[in-house]
Amino acid sequence: MIDVWLAVATLLAPVFAEYAKIRSKAERQFNFIASAGIFFLLALAFNASFLTIAGGAAIYGLYIFEFLGWLFLLVGVIWAVFSGLLK
């Protein structure tokens, strides 16, 4: 299951990249990483709704948005690494 700290870390990564002056070199890649953090937060919202009447259906929302978060994070990180290596 997704953890709050993973969502916070992916949301803070573009902030620290801005301080380190490397976000301007990979703007779109860090946007992917920030969107992964938003997907992780949405997965956490579905994780918190297990105790409601729609708890059985909430597991699908959790899995979908957690998968999308990992996918966006993977694409953003690999894209940023390869664009950094090519420059």
RODO-2510 file (C-alpha; in nm, 4 decimals, decimal comma):
residues 87
     n   res          X          Y          Z
     1     m     0,0000     0,0000     0,0000
     2     i     0,0993     0,3542    -0,0587
     3     d     0,2462     0,5614     0,2203
     4     v     0,1980     0,9275     0,2966
     5     w     0,5725     0,9861     0,2900
     6     l     0,6021     0,8651    -0,0688
     7     a     0,3368     1,1144    -0,1775
     8     v     0,5059     1,3960     0,0118
     9     a     0,8496     1,3042    -0,1287
    10     t     0,7258     1,3031    -0,4874
    11     l     0,5550     1,6352    -0,4353
    12     l     0,8683     1,7878    -0,2793
    13     a     1,1091     1,6603    -0,5466
    14     p     1,0249     1,9404    -0,7956
    15     v     1,0560     2,1973    -0,5168
    16     f     1,4070     2,0859    -0,4278
    17     a     1,4944     2,0640    -0,7978
    18     e     1,3891     2,4285    -0,8303
    19     y     1,6199     2,5232    -0,5419
    20     a     1,9067     2,3298    -0,7010
    21     k     1,8429     2,5065    -1,0346
    22     i     1,7990     2,1791    -1,2267
    23     r     1,4255     2,1984    -1,2835
    24     s     1,4684     2,4434    -1,5711
    25     k     1,6668     2,1790    -1,7594
    26     a     1,3959     1,9130    -1,7165
    27     e     1,0666     2,0973    -1,6720
    28     r     0,8341     1,8362    -1,8213
    29     q     1,0058     1,5495    -1,6436
    30     f     0,9543     1,7099    -1,3039
    31     n     0,5925     1,7778    -1,3960
    32     f     0,5537     1,4018    -1,4408
    33     i     0,7073     1,3440    -1,0977
    34     a     0,4745     1,6004    -0,9381
    35     s     0,1720     1,4406    -1,1055
    36     a     0,2829     1,1070    -0,9625
    37     g     0,2610     1,2671    -0,6184
    38     i    -0,0918     1,3834    -0,6917
    39     f    -0,1879     1,0319    -0,8031
    40     f    -0,0389     0,8926    -0,4814
    41     l    -0,2459     1,1388    -0,2774
    42     l    -0,5576     1,0312    -0,4644
    43     a    -0,4719     0,6671    -0,3935
    44     l    -0,4423     0,7571    -0,0258
    45     a    -0,7902     0,9081    -0,0381
    46     f    -0,9261     0,5801    -0,1709
    47     n    -0,7290     0,3954     0,0960
    48     a    -0,9025     0,6000     0,3656
    49     s    -1,2486     0,5145     0,2303
    50     f    -1,2310     0,1408     0,3061
    51     l    -1,4548     0,1874     0,6097
    52     t    -1,7412     0,3386     0,4109
    53     i    -2,0232     0,1578     0,2356
    54     a    -1,8270     0,1600    -0,0917
    55     g    -1,5203     0,0011     0,0673
    56     g    -1,5136    -0,2933    -0,1725
    57     a    -1,5110    -0,0651    -0,4752
    58     a    -1,2510     0,1657    -0,3186
    59     i    -0,9835    -0,1019    -0,3574
    60     y    -1,0052    -0,0639    -0,7357
    61     g    -0,9562     0,3119    -0,7138
    62     l    -0,6597     0,2562    -0,4859
    63     y    -0,4978     0,0122    -0,7271
    64     i    -0,5659     0,2230    -1,0366
    65     f    -0,4286     0,5477    -0,8974
    66     e    -0,1350     0,3789    -0,7272
    67     f    -0,0439     0,2150    -1,0596
    68     l    -0,0759     0,5478    -1,2423
    69     g     0,1412     0,7141    -0,9787
    70     w     0,4154     0,4549    -1,0145
    71     l     0,3914     0,4745    -1,3929
    72     f     0,4224     0,8541    -1,3983
    73     l     0,7071     0,8404    -1,1470
    74     l     0,8933     0,5799    -1,3499
    75     v     0,8491     0,7692    -1,6776
    76     g     0,9478     1,1032    -1,5211
    77     v     1,2596     0,9700    -1,3494
    78     i     1,3852     0,7668    -1,6451
    79     w     1,3156     1,0547    -1,8818
    80     a     1,4997     1,2993    -1,6552
    81     v     1,7995     1,0685    -1,6202
    82     f     1,8319     1,0094    -1,9930
    83     s     1,7864     1,3758    -2,0800
    84     g     2,0506     1,4624    -1,8206
    85     l     2,2901     1,2061    -1,9625
    86     l     2,2410     1,3284    -2,3176
    87     k     2,3180     1,6927    -2,2348
***
